[in-house]
Every structure is written in C-alpha cells, then in structure tokens.
Amino acid sequence: MAAPSGAPAPLLQTPIQLSTYGRARTQRTHELCASSTSHQHRSSVAVGEVVRVSGRGLRRRRGLLATLEQGVAIVLMDLHTQTPVHTYTLAPSDHACTPPLVVEARATHGTRPYLRTTYYGVVAEDGAHTRVHVLTEHLDARGQPLAAAPDTPPSSFVVPGVLATLHPMGPTALCATRRDGAVALLHPNETEALAATHTVAPLVFDVQRLCPTADALLVRATGAAPDDAPLGALALVAADNDAAPACLHLVTAHATAPFLRAQTCALPTGSARHLVSCAVHSSGRVAALQSDGRLVSLRVEVPSPGVLVPAPAPAPAPALRIACARLVFLSDSHLLLVALHTEAGKTRAAALVWDVDLDAVLAVVEWSLSVSGAGRVSAARVLDDHVLVQMDPADGSAFKSSIAALPVSVPPAGLLRHALGAAARTQPWLAAPPAAMALPPTQHALRAALDALPTEPAACMRALDEQFRAWVRDETERVRAAEHIKAGRKVPRLAIDGALVAAVLDRALPAYVPGVAGPAPFARETVRFLLERGYISASATVPHLVPRVQATHDWSVRMLLLRHVPDLSEAHAMALLQAALAARDEAGAPPVARVLQHVLAPPSFSKPALRMALRTHIQRDDDVLLLLDILHMWLDRQLTAPLDGRVPREAEALRTVPHTSIAYRTGDVVPPSLAACVSFAEDLLDTFFPQWIAAPRTHAFLRDWAKGVAQHVQALQALERLRAPLASVSARVPAA
C-alpha cells in the first residue's frame, strides 16, 4: 500500500508505565513465554493478545490489554484509564505456560451482544499435557460486563504436550505452538479439541498471526482454491538446533482435511546461535538481528503457489551498536527496535523506528528504566497504536519486571522525505562508519592536505580557505581542459566525493561544544562555497551540522543553510528561527520575516514533528505574537493583492505588534504562498492555545485577528458568486 505524499512522519512518544511486578518466587515460574510472538524470552509475567471477531475477520481490540502474572492473576486493563477491567485469580499451584488470549465475539443466541472468552494454558506436573482453561463473560454493546448475566462456569480441555502460545483462527478455532516446535489446531467447542498437528522446529524466534483477508501475499503462497480458503495462518521463524540456519515456516489452518498445511523457506541469516531477534511482516519481509549487531533484512517472494523463495539482499546489512534488542514490524517499511544499552554505567532503554529500505533511523525515544538491573527486553504489538514493552531482570537478579506501553505512529509505507536529515539520528547507533571510498588522485591530494593544516584554530581556518580556493581553481582548469570548454564559458559543477565534502566541512566548521556562547573561527569562504553549490545535506555530511553552523554566529552562513539544504529537520529549522528571534535587535542579524520566509519555503515539514519542535524551541509569548503578526501582515497582503495574484515586494520598515510594545523589522521579502502562511498560523495557534488562555496580554491581538479573518471570509464568499458566470463567459470566448 502506497503512502500518500502528505503522510505524517513516523513518531514515537515516551512510554506509559503500566505495571511493575515482584520477583518470581521459584525458578519454575520462568516457564512462561513473555508474549505470544516468541519462545525465546521466558518470564514470570506475560503479555497476551486481545482480538475481536466480526464479519470482516479478526482485528485487535482497541484500548484493552491482557497480562498474566504467574501464580497471581490474569488482569484485563483499560489502557486509557490504566485501571483493571476484570481480574481472574490464578491458583499458586498452577504453572501457566501460555500468555493469555482474549477473544470477543458476538453471541449467537439471546440478546447479549458479545461474549468475551479468555484462554490460558496450565502445564501438568509431569509435563505430559497442557490443560487449556476457558473463562467466559457476557458483555453489553459498549464492551462492559453485564451485571445481570448468568454466570458461565469455567471449562477446560486437555492438549498433549506443553503449549507455548495461543493464537485465534476465528470465532471457534485456535492455533497453538508447543515447546517442541509443533503447531496444533484446536476446536475448543468440540469433543475432541485437538484437530491436527504439524511439526515445525523447536527453536522458535518469531510467531506472527496472519489474517487471510488483509495479509493476502503470504497466505496466497498456500495455493488454496477459493472454496478452501484458510481460516488463518501462522508465520514462524524457527530452527532445528543452534547450528542450523533459520527457516520461515508458513502454516495455514483449513476447515477441510488436511487441516494444517505448511510451506518452508530457508533464510540466509546464518546459524541460529547468532540470532538475537527476528520479525516477520505479512508482506513477506523478514528482519533478523545477529549477535554481532548486523541487521539483515530480506523479502520472501512467492513466484508460484506453494513456493517461497528469499529474494537477494539489495545491499550489505548494516552493523548496529546494539547487543540486546527485540524487533517488531510496524509496517512493510518500518521496523521497531526496542533495545537496552549502557550509558555512564546505567542501563537505559531505547526505541528506534528503522526504515528497512533506506537503512535510517526515522524516530527515536530513550527513557530511564523505572527498575534497575533489567537485562532482557520483550516487545509485542498487541494494539494498533501501542507496542507493549516488557523489561525483565537478568538471571539471578533480585530486581523487578515492568511493562510499559510505547505510543507509535507510522504511515502505511515509507517515504524518502521522512529519511531526510536522519544521519544525525542514525550515526550514534551504527557500530562503525561505512568504509571510505577511493578518491580520485586530485581529490586525494586535497584530503592529504587537510591532515597537514596548522593546529591553531584561526591559522587552521585561514590555511584551509587558501588550500580549498587553490584546489577549486586547479580543478576547474583541469575540467575546462578535459572537456574543451572555451575561456569565458561556465564550467559544469565540480563532482566532489561525498566523503571529501564531509572531511572538508568537518575541518571548516567549529567543533561541537555544547554551552559555548561566543563566536568561533571557521573557514567562511570554504563553507559558503559548499553551501551555495549544494554540496551539503543534513543527512550525509557531518554530525551536529546546525549547532556547528550556529556556533559561527554568521547570519549569512545561516541563511545559506536554510536556502540550500532542503533536508533540514523541523527541529533544526525551529532552532534557526528561535536564534533569529533572540537576535532581532542585534546589528547584522536579518529580519525575522526573512528567516521565516525561508523556513516556509518548499518542501513543507511534517506537521506533528513541526509542532513538537515549536513547543521545544519557541516558548516566549512575545516571540509567538511576533510570528503571528508577521503571518497576519503576509495574509493581509495576499488577500488585498490585485486580482492577478501577484503580491508585490514591499520596502523594509519598522513595525510594532498591535496592543503590545514589541517592535521588529518587516524585511523586504515576498510573502510565501497563502497555503503555507495559513498552515503555519494554524500550527502556532494549535500549539500554544493552552498557554494563551492564561496570558491576557495576547487576547486583544487575537480578538482583532479573529474579527479581520471573519471579514475576509465574508468578502470571499461574496466574491465566490462571480466564479460561475466568469467561467461560463471565458469558456465561450475564443483565445486571443
């Protein structure tokens, strides 16, 4: 599914802490899988799946979570209020072996709209079988338990072997995975609950339930006839042993014999002992994180029914600085990595949205752990807009486990513009920079000259300008002679390797030193040349590009950065705008209107990220009022312009924000488009609306603006009446 060009950028927010659990009483309690998506992470706490069955198939139940604490209880929790909806007490002697599964379906009889059925497995003392308990509730149309409903006694059925996970296949069928790697089809309402089994492999790294209506690509691999469509399917990444390679197993459940059918495809991910985590997407995308940090991403294609073939990897796998992580696919292009890392001797958690097509970090959020000593992480997407993250202590630790809900938002597919400016976010997570490419001889000479520059900063910058000026002159003459360009003709843009641009710019700009306020020396001529000719991009040059340019205190270079680097992030653009607001009274600083004009120039920013950057960088009411007055002035000029639509440039003047003493220079600029002005005004009004309620000094300005907008809208509505007759006349008048 293609994402619209205006789709918002991927967004992560700080996790919501839901619950903390005490230390497990005995080692036996660690027989429980932490989630239904993997067998590798065992804990005394598990996160279950909650689904609702309708005519459109299975879908995740919004806002309801299910957790199980070994020997304590199963808790159904409302995510929005973080309060328990229902609690099922567990016997301390029972050893649950599966995460809970909750299925809500419409009742087939009576007037009660829904039945909520909760399944969980308890392993026998000798490990020979698992008893699956079934708990049923009657719900009203709003999903609340009916107080007057008759009690439905709990029931159970026995399945041979030790179950690990339970998955819904419809209103009356379940699929279960066993510890030995087998998949079982269960019919809880029939006398013989076990319908069929199929052996996969004992080491299961990832299990994903596929919906036959939505996940058509992988389900088509079965080659089933239309009248024998599968009830559902499971995609498993598993291996026979540590030394064997991992394989993708696609197991589909059917209403007619054979009830379970499977296809297998070997994955080029190396031996199973080196796999840390795996993830499968319904589109056939597979991702695997290896112990050396390499993140392998590939597609499994279906050239013909019943055949699965891995497509060759388009590029070498990137190596990440991550040792403990869990992978979860959010879409075909977006992979979530939830990782633990150590910083200053303390363990922190981080979540990254990784674009598997572009190998870039699109969003990242880090947080401190509420409990110390966490050594294992598990993540499961049991809700459409949240991923549940479970942190467990390392073996032998006395610390607690915790569960948090991580809010996530991604478009249906990846867009290139979302990865612009992602270099600064991606670089800290890479294990090593990519190998430098071989430079041409002339560029290699300049690279060698950089290492011979003086160490004193001012002398170094002067020498760099001289060296680079001479190199550009010599290179221009070489290109002119090679291409036989006559004197006086313009030479094409020099082809400079990106690695060389990064090396030159890294030496030409001041070092990144947070907290230093004074201007630092830099190679001004070199930086201006690289900016003006478009050699610099925020995603492919040096880290901390914008802060280092800010450290020059040279507004001509800052303006070139806004004008010639189109992939600046929303945060960087707002940081430059805030610097212009703070320096509006300084000599040499440009008018704020001119900086805002460059900020609003195409391409447009993502609105959620822009509003977050506004809240972060622009905090004073005076600054927001000044920006609104600039937009008010531009909108007034746009709406009062001649009917030919040409907005003239006005001379620079001194202006005061109405009802205040805030004075600023208007700048001799042409206003941006009407749509850009309205969009940014909307962002300002929505972002700072709460704080303006408590700021009476802004009310008069906003009231006057509201009155003016109402008058303009009324005038435009009257002018709308002329469109139809003018269009009718122009359609019949021959063109001149």
Steps between C-alpha positions, in 0.01 A plus 500: 500500500649829394504779754363839389765766448359701791512211747638605840849390596549204737464607860596344835399632839618435853367165626216484752594293803217253564609258771793363699523143626690344787772241473388150404472267798652187338698417189206295373305817435735589214332247269270770360564670162506877549274550195327296233750613235812311613616197700842643582413737785368321811372683804255482789291771329339482155319739267204345320306573184149651494300471178143561387325277244268667250373445149821658370715247680731542800630835616682624805273619780566870558591619848495163680808316629540155651789408731573189704712476813599145584309367798320832562241612244404584144417870476302666221596869506359809331800674344344848507411498871770246600247330726407128510181407317492142626728275702518119501680360802744215433581220739859518633544130421412547131790561265373694202694429181331732246424873493127569528286525188179704511241467220191720480224383263130563454279256683316255274191487721306719737510878526852536637717670232845358584673208664853551631695178525839481670733205434819405682695177532621326818766231467463173689746407774657227285503720186301243301211728409361853530156583632356803319257691725207687344341795688189665350330833570188666354550860383268780393531701178762729661717205599413523872416186703129440552416498870175307450648235271500141629835362605664277241700231674867473401590212273822341380640244256825305482761520224799260487840661550603833653343798322690827462262744326134524395375679185141558379396358161139616513205496740530125578854392406844554652855426396759418764877461487670244721840503666622228262426725201171340392193697393160369613150586373246507783119505503408577862123443448534147364539175689847438358665841528823404317426495127850474351869560568797591282863496613703811412823540701577524875683838498227756424622859469187673373132411459257724313132438444393583144149604405393342166306808392764765573826304469429356156858474373637235735167320526490472119810285527281208608343479154163413657189504283245777559256254658775377734625835628699476824344591833826669592874451492812515714839613374786364712876556487651189656805274488562132576802571726761764579724406209221483241386801292167662576204428272171674434206264552155597375227286660138550392189363671211367288148372563558187290772237509790538508420752772857635528712566191851639500765650273863554601774733378861513623618849601856628435544626856778269618479241776236529768753545782588844364141630482387747767153577367291452185184656361265410214258728314197378310640644176785249509759726659730331754747678730761336721741653751820300548725490803769705321247783450428437131138570408403274208188594303365301206179418317343160447335483157228269372587425134228234484239355739660288768853631437689740732832643377719760683590793276868606489589775745527835314785630719738382774342476842578797727676432829337654807638578844227291663550175691159439662190592300160385379373559145137580414371594155271805502449500123664352194767775510522582872669278755493576872811412700458502877848477651689524825831684513737621768574869541730631775472168681118504500268287289258694281233395256458635149246453222594568137286508185732361231426540129602163358511635142727797573688369809422813702360578845182704445402547864656419835399529864707408806395466860640401835386171643271520799665187639871436508681192385286427192680263269236372254244676285186381324262694275166409345264705285173399661336837418497693172642818654704360790776244545525336841860492627592259779824533694620203706799473733802295405531147635564498874407866546276604786338784308149520356334469160303783341262554207461829312290609201701671226285732280595460132374653177626415150360550149395191300824513299834678516566832325840635399430843651459343843865384487639842408708626790517158665881474499537660843247254646647197322874552556503441881346154450740379233781275621754651259490764226481367145827437326632803317495478121814543296543863397624624161869609507421874499252465786736270688759780496253737666413233758869461583539878529230508768719291729786753466302806613623700803362412841424858613127556414523843329810407299343166409189669358704752296719224359195288417340785304822548303545128435141449392497815281813383319363146460170627353692721255727215388211255475296746296783546252550123479130447418508787247796344319360146515162601356639764258297786644593836356614784722214704636256207485360364824657178629256230617460441872804320636440139600632477858475171686265507798770367736731785399220757551442360848872512582541859377186621675600328823826700501338824378234526771556557872505193720172406669530622860162531678459805720764721332339836412778701332569491124764251388735533199407309185597480133233737374591493131509120490170457684324753277630327184371160613162641605436719196575219255287240677771263622364485855206299629398457859475122459833426330766739626618558856322438830364803691500705180250765613647557851845538346371752246325682784834520683641717217255782589508588128149567374600490135605136549184421698284640221690295244433195716126569489505579129718219362453202737147372428511203739528696824289348774212682664703538823794658316275745314331609823839535670613740227171690523540531877856631452363770267235596756760527775734713283243724330643814666863417423691671220552271206214266586242454222134594553299217653262518202782408262598197708136391526464536124780246448355267765163491321654444157438156344533217580250518784565347841309224678235668716532274810879536503476875432263553791726302731795715389296817561428393858868420554670808352250789513363559847457877554161658435670803344672282239176325407313831475775638275475197268121526491522869413736422211252240374214747552687757289573245225143372493371856480730567202397175334128570538519865397730438202378577146276239342787382277643334814838677496607610844751787472815527708482774764784707638638417843333691783476504878177347629347458846274208592153646572406539871863435600837676501673226297684669211673326210615551140265370233767427241468553126378149422234349276250313718487119470196336347162550661475130585839501677407808705163355605654162587774650722250736668284199577800320651578798723141542615451131576839455670482799735124515556510373863758751622323794334190444707705602804671793319254795487749725316451287187121504501451842334733412212332165438151654526584760234646234274190282536282796402717573194493136387122495529473812282733352236306173493173689455650702213632187330161333527346797322772487234430129448178594318702634205683173429222324311404783259865588432584134431200472268602809302868405477409153374312652204743780415766394248858532618692800369 
